[in-house]
């Protein structure tokens, strides 16, 4: 994810009422999933 994509994601999740902790969990999951996909 680019920095701009991360910011857009944060803004959308905050608007939905997500906590910073939950947002961090989501980003970690997305980054981990992308890495696994790229190495296949």
C-alpha distance matrix in Angstrom:
0.0 3.8 6.6 8.0 5.9 6.5 9.9 10.6 10.0 12.2 14.7 15.1 15.6 17.9 19.8 20.4 21.8 19.4 20.0 17.8 18.5 17.5 14.2 13.5 14.7 12.4 9.2 11.0 11.9 8.7 7.5 11.1 11.5 8.9 10.8 14.0 13.5 12.8 15.9 18.3
3.8 0.0 3.8 5.4 5.1 6.3 8.8 10.0 10.6 12.4 14.4 15.5 16.6 18.3 20.1 21.4 22.7 20.7 21.2 18.7 20.0 19.4 15.8 15.3 17.2 15.1 11.8 13.8 15.3 12.2 10.9 14.6 15.2 12.5 14.0 17.4 16.9 15.7 18.8 21.3
6.6 3.8 0.0 3.8 5.4 5.1 6.3 8.7 9.9 10.6 12.5 14.4 15.4 16.4 18.5 20.2 21.1 19.2 19.3 16.6 18.4 18.4 14.7 14.2 16.8 15.2 11.8 14.2 16.3 13.8 12.6 16.3 17.4 15.3 16.6 20.1 20.0 19.0 21.8 24.5
8.0 5.4 3.8 0.0 3.8 5.4 5.1 6.2 8.6 9.9 10.7 12.5 14.3 15.4 16.7 18.7 20.1 18.8 19.5 17.4 19.6 19.1 15.3 15.7 18.3 16.1 13.3 16.3 17.8 15.0 14.6 18.4 18.9 16.8 18.8 22.0 21.3 20.6 23.8 26.1
5.9 5.1 5.4 3.8 0.0 3.8 5.5 5.1 6.1 8.6 9.9 10.6 12.2 14.1 15.4 16.7 18.5 16.9 18.1 16.3 18.1 16.9 13.2 13.9 15.9 13.2 10.7 13.9 14.8 11.8 12.0 15.7 15.8 13.8 16.3 19.2 18.4 18.2 21.5 23.5
6.5 6.3 5.1 5.4 3.8 0.0 3.8 5.5 5.1 6.1 8.6 10.0 10.5 12.1 14.2 15.4 16.5 14.4 15.0 12.8 14.6 13.9 10.1 10.5 12.9 10.8 8.0 11.3 12.9 10.6 10.7 14.4 15.1 13.9 15.9 18.9 18.8 18.8 21.8 24.0
9.9 8.8 6.3 5.1 5.5 3.8 0.0 3.8 5.4 5.1 6.2 8.7 9.9 10.5 12.3 14.4 15.3 14.0 14.6 12.6 15.2 14.8 11.1 12.1 15.0 13.2 11.0 14.4 16.1 14.1 14.4 18.0 18.8 17.6 19.7 22.7 22.6 22.6 25.5 27.8
10.6 10.0 8.7 6.2 5.1 5.5 3.8 0.0 3.8 5.5 5.2 6.3 8.7 10.0 10.7 12.6 14.5 13.7 15.2 14.1 16.6 15.4 11.8 13.7 15.9 13.4 11.9 15.6 16.5 14.1 15.2 18.8 18.8 17.7 20.4 23.0 22.3 22.6 25.9 27.7
10.0 10.6 9.9 8.6 6.1 5.1 5.4 3.8 0.0 3.8 5.5 5.2 6.1 8.5 9.9 10.7 12.5 11.0 12.7 11.8 13.8 12.1 8.6 10.7 12.5 9.7 8.8 12.6 13.2 11.1 12.8 16.0 16.0 15.5 18.3 20.6 20.2 21.0 24.1 25.7
12.2 12.4 10.6 9.9 8.6 6.1 5.1 5.5 3.8 0.0 3.8 5.5 5.2 6.0 8.5 9.9 10.5 9.0 9.9 8.6 11.3 10.4 6.9 9.2 11.8 10.0 9.2 12.8 14.1 12.9 14.2 17.4 18.0 17.8 20.2 22.6 22.7 23.5 26.3 28.2
14.7 14.4 12.5 10.7 9.9 8.6 6.2 5.2 5.5 3.8 0.0 3.8 5.5 5.2 6.1 8.7 9.9 9.8 11.4 10.9 14.1 13.1 10.0 12.8 15.2 13.3 12.8 16.5 17.6 16.1 17.7 20.9 21.2 20.8 23.5 25.8 25.6 26.4 29.4 31.1
15.1 15.5 14.4 12.5 10.6 10.0 8.7 6.3 5.2 5.5 3.8 0.0 3.8 5.5 5.1 6.4 8.9 9.0 11.6 12.1 14.7 12.7 10.1 13.3 14.9 12.3 12.7 16.4 16.7 15.2 17.4 20.4 20.1 20.0 23.0 24.9 24.4 25.6 28.7 30.0
15.6 16.6 15.4 14.3 12.2 10.5 9.9 8.7 6.1 5.2 5.5 3.8 0.0 3.8 5.3 5.0 6.5 5.4 8.2 9.0 11.2 9.1 6.9 10.5 11.8 9.7 10.8 14.3 14.5 13.8 16.3 18.7 18.8 19.3 22.1 23.8 23.8 25.3 28.1 29.4
17.9 18.3 16.4 15.4 14.1 12.1 10.5 10.0 8.5 6.0 5.2 5.5 3.8 0.0 3.8 5.3 5.0 5.2 7.0 8.0 11.1 10.0 8.2 11.6 13.5 12.3 13.2 16.4 17.3 16.9 18.9 21.5 21.9 22.5 25.0 26.9 27.1 28.4 31.1 32.7
19.8 20.1 18.5 16.7 15.4 14.2 12.3 10.7 9.9 8.5 6.1 5.1 5.3 3.8 0.0 3.8 5.4 7.5 10.1 11.7 14.6 13.1 11.5 15.1 16.7 15.0 16.0 19.4 19.9 19.1 21.4 24.1 24.0 24.4 27.3 29.0 28.8 30.3 33.2 34.5
20.4 21.4 20.2 18.7 16.7 15.4 14.4 12.6 10.7 9.9 8.7 6.4 5.0 5.3 3.8 0.0 3.8 5.7 9.3 11.7 13.8 11.5 10.8 14.6 15.3 13.5 15.4 18.6 18.4 18.0 20.8 23.0 22.7 23.6 26.5 27.8 27.7 29.6 32.3 33.3
21.8 22.7 21.1 20.1 18.5 16.5 15.3 14.5 12.5 10.5 9.9 8.9 6.5 5.0 5.4 3.8 0.0 3.8 6.5 9.5 11.6 10.0 10.1 13.6 14.6 13.7 15.7 18.5 18.8 19.1 21.6 23.6 23.8 25.0 27.6 28.9 29.2 31.1 33.6 34.8
19.4 20.7 19.2 18.8 16.9 14.4 14.0 13.7 11.0 9.0 9.8 9.0 5.4 5.2 7.5 5.7 3.8 0.0 3.8 6.7 8.2 6.2 6.5 10.0 10.8 10.2 12.4 14.9 15.3 15.9 18.3 20.1 20.5 22.0 24.3 25.6 26.2 28.1 30.4 31.7
20.0 21.2 19.3 19.5 18.1 15.0 14.6 15.2 12.7 9.9 11.4 11.6 8.2 7.0 10.1 9.3 6.5 3.8 0.0 3.8 5.3 5.2 6.2 8.7 10.0 10.7 12.4 14.4 15.5 16.7 18.5 20.1 21.2 22.7 24.6 26.0 27.2 28.8 30.8 32.4
17.8 18.7 16.6 17.4 16.3 12.8 12.6 14.1 11.8 8.6 10.9 12.1 9.0 8.0 11.7 11.7 9.5 6.7 3.8 0.0 3.8 5.5 5.0 6.2 8.7 9.9 10.5 12.3 14.3 15.3 16.4 18.3 19.9 21.1 22.6 24.4 25.8 27.0 28.9 30.9
18.5 20.0 18.4 19.6 18.1 14.6 15.2 16.6 13.8 11.3 14.1 14.7 11.2 11.1 14.6 13.8 11.6 8.2 5.3 3.8 0.0 3.8 5.4 5.2 6.4 8.8 10.0 10.7 12.5 14.5 15.5 16.6 18.5 20.2 21.4 22.8 24.6 26.1 27.6 29.5
17.5 19.4 18.4 19.1 16.9 13.9 14.8 15.4 12.1 10.4 13.1 12.7 9.1 10.0 13.1 11.5 10.0 6.2 5.2 5.5 3.8 0.0 3.8 5.4 5.0 6.3 8.7 9.9 10.6 12.4 14.4 15.4 16.5 18.5 20.1 21.3 22.6 24.5 26.2 27.7
14.2 15.8 14.7 15.3 13.2 10.1 11.1 11.8 8.6 6.9 10.0 10.1 6.9 8.2 11.5 10.8 10.1 6.5 6.2 5.0 5.4 3.8 0.0 3.8 5.4 5.1 6.2 8.6 9.9 10.6 12.3 14.2 15.3 16.6 18.4 20.1 21.1 22.6 24.7 26.4
13.5 15.3 14.2 15.7 13.9 10.5 12.1 13.7 10.7 9.2 12.8 13.3 10.5 11.6 15.1 14.6 13.6 10.0 8.7 6.2 5.2 5.4 3.8 0.0 3.8 5.4 5.2 6.1 8.6 9.9 10.6 12.2 14.2 15.4 16.6 18.4 20.0 21.2 22.9 25.0
14.7 17.2 16.8 18.3 15.9 12.9 15.0 15.9 12.5 11.8 15.2 14.9 11.8 13.5 16.7 15.3 14.6 10.8 10.0 8.7 6.4 5.0 5.4 3.8 0.0 3.8 5.5 5.2 6.2 8.7 10.0 10.6 12.2 14.3 15.5 16.6 18.4 20.2 21.6 23.2
12.4 15.1 15.2 16.1 13.2 10.8 13.2 13.4 9.7 10.0 13.3 12.3 9.7 12.3 15.0 13.5 13.7 10.2 10.7 9.9 8.8 6.3 5.1 5.4 3.8 0.0 3.8 5.5 5.1 6.2 8.6 9.9 10.5 12.3 14.3 15.5 16.5 18.4 20.3 21.7
9.2 11.8 11.8 13.3 10.7 8.0 11.0 11.9 8.8 9.2 12.8 12.7 10.8 13.2 16.0 15.4 15.7 12.4 12.4 10.5 10.0 8.7 6.2 5.2 5.5 3.8 0.0 3.8 5.4 5.1 6.1 8.5 9.8 10.6 12.3 14.3 15.3 16.5 18.6 20.5
11.0 13.8 14.2 16.3 13.9 11.3 14.4 15.6 12.6 12.8 16.5 16.4 14.3 16.4 19.4 18.6 18.5 14.9 14.4 12.3 10.7 9.9 8.6 6.1 5.2 5.5 3.8 0.0 3.8 5.5 5.2 6.1 8.5 10.0 10.7 12.4 14.3 15.5 16.9 19.0
11.9 15.3 16.3 17.8 14.8 12.9 16.1 16.5 13.2 14.1 17.6 16.7 14.5 17.3 19.9 18.4 18.8 15.3 15.5 14.3 12.5 10.6 9.9 8.6 6.2 5.1 5.4 3.8 0.0 3.8 5.5 5.1 6.0 8.6 10.0 10.6 12.2 14.3 15.7 17.1
8.7 12.2 13.8 15.0 11.8 10.6 14.1 14.1 11.1 12.9 16.1 15.2 13.8 16.9 19.1 18.0 19.1 15.9 16.7 15.3 14.5 12.4 10.6 9.9 8.7 6.2 5.1 5.5 3.8 0.0 3.8 5.5 5.1 6.1 8.6 10.0 10.6 12.3 14.5 16.0
7.5 10.9 12.6 14.6 12.0 10.7 14.4 15.2 12.8 14.2 17.7 17.4 16.3 18.9 21.4 20.8 21.6 18.3 18.5 16.4 15.5 14.4 12.3 10.6 10.0 8.6 6.1 5.2 5.5 3.8 0.0 3.8 5.5 5.2 6.2 8.7 10.0 10.7 12.6 14.8
11.1 14.6 16.3 18.4 15.7 14.4 18.0 18.8 16.0 17.4 20.9 20.4 18.7 21.5 24.1 23.0 23.6 20.1 20.1 18.3 16.6 15.4 14.2 12.2 10.6 9.9 8.5 6.1 5.1 5.5 3.8 0.0 3.8 5.5 5.2 6.3 8.7 10.1 11.0 13.0
11.5 15.2 17.4 18.9 15.8 15.1 18.8 18.8 16.0 18.0 21.2 20.1 18.8 21.9 24.0 22.7 23.8 20.5 21.2 19.9 18.5 16.5 15.3 14.2 12.2 10.5 9.8 8.5 6.0 5.1 5.5 3.8 0.0 3.8 5.5 5.2 6.2 8.7 10.2 11.2
8.9 12.5 15.3 16.8 13.8 13.9 17.6 17.7 15.5 17.8 20.8 20.0 19.3 22.5 24.4 23.6 25.0 22.0 22.7 21.1 20.2 18.5 16.6 15.4 14.3 12.3 10.6 10.0 8.6 6.1 5.2 5.5 3.8 0.0 3.8 5.5 5.1 6.2 8.8 10.4
10.8 14.0 16.6 18.8 16.3 15.9 19.7 20.4 18.3 20.2 23.5 23.0 22.1 25.0 27.3 26.5 27.6 24.3 24.6 22.6 21.4 20.1 18.4 16.6 15.5 14.3 12.3 10.7 10.0 8.6 6.2 5.2 5.5 3.8 0.0 3.8 5.4 5.2 6.4 9.0
14.0 17.4 20.1 22.0 19.2 18.9 22.7 23.0 20.6 22.6 25.8 24.9 23.8 26.9 29.0 27.8 28.9 25.6 26.0 24.4 22.8 21.3 20.1 18.4 16.6 15.5 14.3 12.4 10.6 10.0 8.7 6.3 5.2 5.5 3.8 0.0 3.8 5.5 5.4 6.7
13.5 16.9 20.0 21.3 18.4 18.8 22.6 22.3 20.2 22.7 25.6 24.4 23.8 27.1 28.8 27.7 29.2 26.2 27.2 25.8 24.6 22.6 21.1 20.0 18.4 16.5 15.3 14.3 12.2 10.6 10.0 8.7 6.2 5.1 5.4 3.8 0.0 3.8 5.6 5.6
12.8 15.7 19.0 20.6 18.2 18.8 22.6 22.6 21.0 23.5 26.4 25.6 25.3 28.4 30.3 29.6 31.1 28.1 28.8 27.0 26.1 24.5 22.6 21.2 20.2 18.4 16.5 15.5 14.3 12.3 10.7 10.1 8.7 6.2 5.2 5.5 3.8 0.0 3.8 5.6
15.9 18.8 21.8 23.8 21.5 21.8 25.5 25.9 24.1 26.3 29.4 28.7 28.1 31.1 33.2 32.3 33.6 30.4 30.8 28.9 27.6 26.2 24.7 22.9 21.6 20.3 18.6 16.9 15.7 14.5 12.6 11.0 10.2 8.8 6.4 5.4 5.6 3.8 0.0 3.8
18.3 21.3 24.5 26.1 23.5 24.0 27.8 27.7 25.7 28.2 31.1 30.0 29.4 32.7 34.5 33.3 34.8 31.7 32.4 30.9 29.5 27.7 26.4 25.0 23.2 21.7 20.5 19.0 17.1 16.0 14.8 13.0 11.2 10.4 9.0 6.7 5.6 5.6 3.8 0.0
